[in-house]
Amino acid sequence: MVMNKNKSIRLYYSIAEVADMFNVNPSLLRFWEKEFPQITPKTNGRGVRQYTKEDVDTIALIYHLVKEKGMTLPGARQKLKDNKEATVRNYEIIDRLKSIKEELLAMKKELDGFSYP
């Protein structure tokens, strides 16, 4: 996944920060808010969106379904509606496997540069 996991956990994130996490335009997040009732950022008095960790997690799941798996928006919406728990579990497993793959590739790269006696 594209999301930057080095962000420290905070109470709220701006739309620009969330867009940067997923390397998408803020307009896509505003569009997804209309398409997915699960995304519910708070707005301050000036209408500035404030996303919670739960919102970011939901966006990560939608990003996975739409951008990585290639699902349509109605398909992703139905998947979240019908069986969100299983969808979240599958996403977490896939995300963990990607992390393991990245770690293994980094180890391989390190070993490739190692000269044996």
C-alpha positions as semicolon CSV with decimal commas, in nm:
position;residue;x (nm);y (nm);z (nm)
1;M;0,000;0,000;0,000
2;V;0,109;0,356;-0,064
3;M;0,014;0,490;0,278
4;N;0,301;0,641;0,477
5;K;0,297;0,457;0,810
6;N;0,558;0,680;0,974
7;K;0,299;0,941;1,062
8;S;0,259;0,971;1,436
9;I;-0,091;0,889;1,555
10;R;-0,284;1,207;1,624
11;L;-0,643;1,290;1,705
12;Y;-0,712;1,458;1,370
13;Y;-0,554;1,481;1,025
14;S;-0,619;1,745;0,760
15;I;-0,744;1,650;0,415
16;A;-0,401;1,742;0,272
17;E;-0,225;1,506;0,517
18;V;-0,462;1,219;0,438
19;A;-0,429;1,280;0,064
20;D;-0,049;1,269;0,102
21;M;-0,071;0,940;0,295
22;F;-0,232;0,774;-0,007
23;N;-0,073;0,984;-0,279
24;V;-0,414;1,099;-0,407
25;N;-0,575;1,438;-0,467
26;P;-0,788;1,588;-0,188
27;S;-1,073;1,604;-0,442
28;L;-1,077;1,222;-0,451
29;L;-1,124;1,211;-0,073
30;R;-1,411;1,461;-0,095
31;F;-1,567;1,247;-0,369
32;W;-1,528;0,929;-0,163
33;E;-1,699;1,102;0,133
34;K;-2,008;1,133;-0,087
35;E;-1,982;0,774;-0,210
36;F;-1,902;0,601;0,121
37;P;-2,109;0,689;0,429
38;Q;-1,837;0,525;0,644
39;I;-1,608;0,826;0,589
40;T;-1,726;1,095;0,828
41;P;-1,465;1,363;0,896
42;K;-1,557;1,629;1,146
43;T;-1,554;1,987;1,023
44;N;-1,452;2,284;1,234
45;G;-1,637;2,616;1,233
46;R;-1,469;2,716;0,907
47;G;-1,563;2,391;0,730
48;V;-1,211;2,245;0,745
49;R;-1,222;1,865;0,743
50;Q;-1,065;1,680;1,037
51;Y;-1,015;1,308;0,976
52;T;-0,985;1,066;1,269
53;K;-0,767;0,752;1,275
54;E;-1,085;0,552;1,203
55;D;-1,155;0,766;0,896
56;V;-0,797;0,708;0,775
57;D;-0,833;0,332;0,832
58;T;-1,159;0,330;0,635
59;I;-0,997;0,527;0,353
60;A;-0,708;0,277;0,351
61;L;-0,958;-0,006;0,310
62;I;-1,143;0,175;0,030
63;Y;-0,811;0,259;-0,137
64;H;-0,717;-0,111;-0,124
65;L;-1,049;-0,225;-0,272
66;V;-1,072;0,040;-0,545
67;K;-0,713;0,126;-0,638
68;E;-0,531;-0,200;-0,565
69;K;-0,798;-0,464;-0,630
70;G;-0,970;-0,267;-0,906
71;M;-1,321;-0,287;-0,765
72;T;-1,589;-0,044;-0,878
73;L;-1,718;0,207;-0,624
74;P;-2,057;0,030;-0,599
75;G;-1,875;-0,303;-0,556
76;A;-1,651;-0,165;-0,282
77;R;-1,949;0,003;-0,112
78;Q;-2,141;-0,326;-0,116
79;K;-1,841;-0,520;0,016
80;L;-1,807;-0,281;0,311
81;K;-2,181;-0,294;0,376
82;D;-2,217;-0,673;0,354
83;N;-1,912;-0,796;0,540
84;K;-1,682;-0,523;0,666
85;E;-1,518;-0,741;0,932
86;A;-1,401;-1,005;0,682
87;T;-1,294;-0,735;0,438
88;V;-1,088;-0,565;0,710
89;R;-0,931;-0,899;0,812
90;N;-0,836;-0,980;0,452
91;Y;-0,695;-0,630;0,404
92;E;-0,487;-0,657;0,723
93;I;-0,347;-0,993;0,611
94;I;-0,258;-0,859;0,267
95;D;-0,102;-0,547;0,418
96;R;0,107;-0,758;0,658
97;L;0,222;-0,985;0,375
98;K;0,328;-0,677;0,176
99;S;0,531;-0,557;0,476
100;I;0,699;-0,896;0,506
101;K;0,777;-0,896;0,133
102;E;0,933;-0,549;0,161
103;E;1,142;-0,662;0,459
104;L;1,259;-0,971;0,270
105;L;1,349;-0,766;-0,038
106;A;1,548;-0,526;0,180
107;M;1,730;-0,821;0,341
108;K;1,801;-0,972;-0,001
109;K;1,938;-0,641;-0,126
110;E;2,159;-0,622;0,181
111;L;2,281;-0,979;0,129
112;D;2,344;-0,923;-0,242
113;G;2,595;-0,655;-0,147
114;F;2,767;-0,889;0,100
115;S;3,080;-1,063;-0,024
116;Y;3,147;-1,413;0,101
117;P;3,502;-1,520;0,194
